[in-house]
Amino acid sequence: MTKSSVQDPSNAAPLHEQIYARIRASIQQGQLKPGQRVPSLRAFAGELGVARGTVQVAYDRLLGEGYLIAKGPAGTFVSEQLTSSRPRRAAAAPSSSRTPPDQESTELSIETDGGIPAPLQLGLPALDEFPRKLWARLMARQIRSAGSLTKPPPAGFGPLREALAGYLQRSRGIDAQPHQVFVVPAYTASLALIVDALKLAGENAWVEYPSYPPTAQSLKRQNLHVWNVPVDDQGVDVEFGRQHFPKARLAVVTPSHQSPTGVALTLQRRVELLDWAGEQGAWIIEDDYDGEYRYRGHPLPALKSLDTCDRVIYCGTLSKVLYPGLRLSYVVVPQSQVPTMELACRRTVHGGCPELLQAAAAEFIAEGHFARHIKRMRTLYARRRAMLAEALAPYETDGFTVRLQDGGMHLLVDVRDDLDDLAMARRAREAGSPSIR
Ligand SMILES: Cc1ncc(COP(=O)(O)O)c(C=O)c1O
């Protein structure tokens, strides 16, 4: 890589990001091979004519994401785990004893106390910190404009699609044009839209076990056959899925922060999953519901950013970064699927999302409030999480183990087998304490 190949004057990204992106692309495209040594910081910085710290930032990020492995004085190497998982061995006969049980069909609901959400509820952002005055100003400005009172365009309001495409490019590493972004009122509506557009009814689908219950419920309602694929400490077990349900046409995953275990899908598993989808002609739905919240290092790039074969459909939501009552979620599809999605959008029963809200959200993003709000919330959630973990720490001897993952809006507490977590939650509620669900 030459100095001129990195310092691209038309590229507004900081230099360390340009270096990071170039090395990552070289690895993905095979110019840098698994096991190959990368230049030392000093040599590389000298070659590029940049400060050593600039290269260090790029290397640290690649180390954190698993692309590079540091081997002390021997140097830094491209991870050998990145070898493509092809060719595959033949699928083994299913072993029913390893097949996880059916997931409980519980609907998640928000508990309220006199209309105000009770504290410590799964998936609820800090509504007390939402910038209501600013939001009211943006809404007031929009209501004065004539367009906001008409029926919304079925695929979403143009400026919001544009603002989301820009945000996804900057923050999640996703290269998508605005017309590839479709605005929908909810994650489950996104699933229904995708199933309809890609004609997946009647097909088999992998769902993580455990997972967010509405995923399996929604797919079953769309007449898909749902198969549970277990999650371990590297994320969804792709090999298990291959062996037991090789013919699936769909996998729904939460790679950045598995819901609910909080595990980040490792790079090796990401490659395996993409390989599987490529071989089967299957689709992967990436539910990136809270990927913005990571407290150590950078947010992990979306799985979609590695998708060179166009098998990943990306689902995002404004529920976690703004507020869930907004009902604005979005789907990003490969260019090849844009026409079918446009047709499917015209068939939806919900008729789109109110343009007034979409316009306010578009302005919120375009004016930079969104990026500032996420940054502020990241700091706040890190602090609140640490406080909760600290408050729970004295009870560890009573059979609780707090697991603090690198990201997300909730933390996991392992409860000793002989303790009844549901009874504890019930007792806490009866005592007037906030429930932990
Ligand atoms: C795993 C997961 N996916 C998606 C969503 C987003 O749902 P929606 O966009 O309908 O608010 C949530 C919200 O809690 C979630 O926990």
PDBQT file of the ligand as one rigid body, heavy atoms in Angstrom, charges set to zero:
ROOT
HETATM    1  C1  LIG A 501     -33.551  -8.206  19.459  1.00  0.00    +0.000 C 
HETATM    2  C2  LIG A 501     -34.418  -7.060  19.036  1.00  0.00    +0.000 A 
HETATM    3  N1  LIG A 501     -34.621  -6.858  17.725  1.00  0.00    +0.000 NA
HETATM    4  C3  LIG A 501     -35.368  -5.835  17.276  1.00  0.00    +0.000 A 
HETATM    5  C4  LIG A 501     -35.963  -4.955  18.162  1.00  0.00    +0.000 A 
HETATM    6  C5  LIG A 501     -36.667  -3.742  17.591  1.00  0.00    +0.000 C 
HETATM    7  O1  LIG A 501     -37.952  -3.777  17.498  1.00  0.00    +0.000 OA
HETATM    8  P1  LIG A 501     -38.778  -2.500  16.963  1.00  0.00    +0.000 P 
HETATM    9  O2  LIG A 501     -38.056  -1.898  15.803  1.00  0.00    +0.000 OA
HETATM   10  O3  LIG A 501     -40.036  -3.125  16.540  1.00  0.00    +0.000 OA
HETATM   11  O4  LIG A 501     -38.928  -1.591  18.113  1.00  0.00    +0.000 OA
HETATM   12  C6  LIG A 501     -35.817  -5.146  19.533  1.00  0.00    +0.000 A 
HETATM   13  C7  LIG A 501     -36.498  -4.256  20.477  1.00  0.00    +0.000 C 
HETATM   14  O5  LIG A 501     -36.570  -4.467  21.673  1.00  0.00    +0.000 OA
HETATM   15  C8  LIG A 501     -34.998  -6.220  19.986  1.00  0.00    +0.000 A 
HETATM   16  O6  LIG A 501     -34.773  -6.414  21.293  1.00  0.00    +0.000 OA
ENDROOT
TORSDOF 0
